[in-house]
Amino acid sequence: MANDIPQHIALIVDGNRRWAKERDLPVWEGHMQGMENLEQVLDWCSEAGVKYVTTYLFSTENWGRNEQELYYLFNDVFTRAFKEKFTRLIEKNVKFNIFGEVERFPKGMQQGLRDLVEKTSTNTGLVWNACLNYGGRTELVRAMQRIAGSQMPSEQITEQTITDNLYSAGMPDPDLMIRTSGEHRLSGFLLWQTAYAELYFPKVYFPAFTKADLEQALEWYADRDRRYGK
């Protein structure tokens, strides 16, 4: 079974708001519960032998949401999670990275994120990449700008050149992409890296995503015949 475990799981954390609305709760309560569950999901992935988990937490398009929701999301949910809750990752040997441009977020949230990156930088366990203010097209534009800035001759640019200029440089591409809540789209998530990922769409909202749900996804993945176009 170990050989059938995905080395890298990409996870779109979806359904927080719908989970809250179905329970007549404020939408930020759904986000809070999602963050509570995320720590458990990371633990379950590590226990299963997964080496990398990349989570889509806030996209470049999400800035269009209600201002009150964004205020609570940044100043309460995210800031509390990254300054307090996720500090346990240090003892769990998790290495934390950020994919995206965080300068637009509140200062307290930015500091919490950067502190967690620094404090986990030498950890050697599960690698967790949090996508915040992230968009797949924006990531590709950023990669192209970096390549153009290097003045590399166009005939020398290869697929590997692009890969080496993405946020995920040096990491394997995702083997399995999971999007909770039943939606069947990537929404700009890791557009380059997921070219040959297996795509799994459970209907459960992320706050209610359980260890059994993850195990079911891993069983589904183990049954896939990955031919990479061959």
SVG drawing of the C-alpha trace seen along z (x, -y; Angstrom):
<svg xmlns="http://www.w3.org/2000/svg" viewBox="-30 -46 50 48">
<polyline fill="none" stroke="black" stroke-width="0.4" points="0.0,0.0 2.9,-2.4 3.8,-2.6 0.2,-3.6 0.2,-6.6 0.4,-9.9 3.6,-11.8 1.9,-15.1 -1.7,-16.0 -3.2,-19.3 -6.3,-20.2 -8.9,-22.9 -10.5,-23.7 -14.1,-24.3 -17.5,-24.4 -16.8,-26.4 -19.4,-29.0 -22.1,-26.5 -21.4,-24.4 -22.1,-27.5 -25.2,-28.6 -26.8,-25.2 -26.4,-25.5 -27.6,-29.1 -24.1,-30.3 -22.2,-33.3 -20.0,-32.4 -16.8,-33.1 -17.7,-30.3 -17.5,-28.0 -14.0,-29.3 -13.0,-28.9 -14.2,-25.3 -12.4,-24.7 -9.1,-25.9 -9.8,-23.6 -10.2,-20.7 -7.2,-21.5 -4.8,-20.7 -6.3,-17.3 -6.2,-16.7 -2.5,-17.5 -1.9,-15.0 -3.8,-12.3 -1.8,-12.9 1.4,-12.7 0.3,-9.5 -0.6,-8.0 2.9,-8.7 2.1,-11.8 5.2,-14.0 3.6,-17.3 0.2,-18.9 -0.7,-22.1 -3.9,-23.8 -5.9,-26.5 -7.1,-28.8 -7.6,-32.2 -7.5,-33.0 -6.8,-36.3 -10.5,-36.3 -11.7,-36.0 -11.0,-39.7 -14.4,-40.3 -16.2,-38.8 -18.2,-40.8 -16.0,-43.2 -17.3,-42.1 -16.5,-38.5 -13.0,-39.4 -12.4,-41.4 -13.3,-38.4 -11.5,-36.0 -8.2,-38.0 -8.3,-39.5 -9.8,-36.6 -9.7,-33.3 -6.4,-33.5 -4.5,-35.6 -5.5,-33.5 -4.8,-30.3 -1.3,-31.2 -0.2,-33.1 -1.6,-30.7 -3.2,-27.4 -0.7,-26.3 2.3,-27.0 1.9,-23.4 3.3,-22.5 6.7,-23.4 6.6,-20.4 5.1,-18.2 8.1,-18.7 6.0,-20.2 7.7,-22.6 5.4,-25.5 5.6,-27.5 3.5,-30.2 2.4,-30.3 1.1,-33.7 1.6,-37.4 0.8,-38.1 1.7,-41.8 -2.0,-42.8 -3.1,-41.1 -3.2,-42.8 0.1,-43.3 -0.7,-40.9 -1.6,-38.1 1.5,-38.7 3.7,-38.5 2.1,-35.3 2.7,-33.7 6.3,-34.8 7.1,-33.7 5.7,-30.3 7.8,-30.0 10.9,-30.9 10.2,-28.7 9.6,-25.6 12.3,-26.2 14.5,-23.4 11.7,-20.9 12.1,-17.7 8.6,-16.2 5.5,-16.9 5.8,-20.0 2.7,-22.1 2.2,-24.8 -0.5,-27.3 -1.9,-29.2 -2.9,-32.6 -3.7,-35.5 -2.8,-32.9 -3.9,-32.4 -2.6,-29.9 -2.5,-32.3 -0.8,-34.9 1.8,-32.3 2.6,-31.6 2.8,-35.4 5.2,-35.7 7.3,-32.8 7.5,-34.3 8.5,-37.7 11.3,-36.0 12.5,-34.2 12.4,-37.3 14.3,-39.2 17.1,-36.6 17.5,-37.4 17.7,-33.7 17.6,-33.2 14.1,-32.1 15.4,-28.9 16.8,-27.8 13.5,-28.0 12.1,-24.6 9.3,-23.1 11.8,-22.6 12.7,-26.3 9.1,-27.2 8.8,-24.6 11.9,-26.0 10.4,-29.5 7.1,-28.5 6.3,-28.7 6.6,-24.9 10.2,-24.8 12.1,-21.8 8.9,-19.9 7.2,-17.0 4.0,-17.8 0.7,-16.8 -0.3,-13.2 -3.8,-13.7 -6.0,-16.8 -8.9,-16.8 -11.6,-19.5 -14.3,-19.1 -17.9,-20.3 -18.7,-18.5 -17.6,-21.3 -15.9,-20.0 -13.4,-22.7 -9.8,-23.8 -10.6,-27.5 -7.0,-28.4 -5.3,-26.0 -1.8,-24.9 -2.6,-25.0 0.8,-24.0 1.5,-21.4 -1.7,-19.5 -1.4,-18.6 -1.3,-14.8 -2.8,-14.8 -5.7,-12.5 -8.8,-14.7 -11.1,-13.7 -14.3,-15.6 -16.0,-14.4 -19.4,-16.0 -18.6,-16.6 -17.9,-20.2 -14.4,-20.7 -15.3,-21.4 -17.0,-17.9 -14.2,-16.2 -13.1,-13.2 -10.2,-10.8 -12.6,-8.2 -13.1,-10.6 -9.3,-11.0 -8.9,-7.2 -11.6,-6.8 -9.7,-9.3 -6.5,-7.4 -8.2,-4.1 -9.6,-5.7 -6.2,-7.0 -4.6,-3.6 -7.0,-2.1 -6.1,-4.6 -3.9,-3.5 -1.6,-6.5 -0.3,-6.4 0.8,-10.0 -0.5,-10.1 1.4,-6.9"/>
</svg>
